[in-house]
Amino acid sequence: MVWNPDHYLKYLYDSISPIERFRANSEQEWSEWRNRLRQRFVELLGGFPAEAADLEPVVLESVDCGTYIRKRMQIQTYAHLHMPFFVLIPKSTQHEGKLGAVIACHGHGYGSKDIVGLNPDGTAKTTDLGYQKNFAVELVQRGFITVAPELFGFGDRKLAEDNLESNSCKRLSAFLLAMGQTMAGYRVYETLRLIDYLYTREDVDVKRIGCMGISGGGMVCSFAAALDDRISAAVVSGYANTFQSSILAMHHCIDNYVPGLSLTAELPDLLSLISPKPLLLEAGMSDPIFPVHATREAHEQLKKVYELLGASEQLELSLFEGTHEISGKHAYDWLNRVLASKAADSFS
């Protein structure tokens, strides 16, 4: 056999055994494994600041959208770094008292405007909804206070030199890597700061904070839910898979890569950190970049963790006829159900 680079990459992957693959046989072993992997995961992401910067929330714009209010806001995430985001607030009188909230993380494209029903220039979409299908609007219409962050490197957060490009992922990611940081780490930490912000709102029931993300936003959503139990439930769309069959099998954006992560865990192990919280995996059966056979494989591995914890009913898989896109066919109703149960638990 001629050992060309293709063969060598397979050999290299097959030669490793991630040190924190899930092997627990009891809840005690699971708890110890989860604590170890969470700590190591944060280290590999580049670590998080020891002291949180002041949020300094500012309202930049407020628009009445009929059934909901759309606000453009900004908070400080890291010292000297600010993140704009949308807050969608339902107006219906049927939603009284504190509301559940969902953090909606967009994927690759032109940023947070895409998922709140806006074109890149800020005008309202009228035809093509794109692969993300205005899913933040779908969430607010179901009664959730919905927060849509502008992930680092997209939309209003591109570098000046990338004004005509769709994103600044490549140079920002490379720069952060040179600083011992990762784009994944920055985006996850900024999402955790949004939870800090939601905790300051008097209209949010902090027992009912969920997250939903597609593609790269699915990565951010799942990693945030894996590391922070203030997130009560997660919908991961177009991302749940194995590293072997997705980002290590074909071209993907550099923002997906965390140095040394594959020596520690595979993607299903990281998703398992979400357990026993409610988790729904959504995937198009013809997704070309996160193949469905590996989504099924990840789900099978997750089932073992949830079964060990006596929480099998908290894990669901929603496959649909489609490619790399949001469906929501089951996800929106599922989020309503599981977050409503959290409210019931808080009063029991």
Secondary structure by P-SEA (a helix, b strand, c coil): ccccaaaaaaaaaaacccccccccccaaaaaaaaaaaaaaaaaaaccccccccccccccccccccccbbbbbbcccccccbbbbbbbbbbcccccccbbbbbbbbbcccccccccccccccccccccccccccaaaaaaaaaccbbbbcccccccccccccccccccaaaaaaaaaaaacccaaaaaaaaaaaaaaaaaacccccccbbbbbbccaaaaaaaaaaaccccccbbbbccccccccccccccccccccccccccccccaaaaaacccccbbbbbbbcccccccaaaaaaaaaaaaaaaaaacccccbbbbbcccccccccccaaaaaaaaaaaaaaaaac
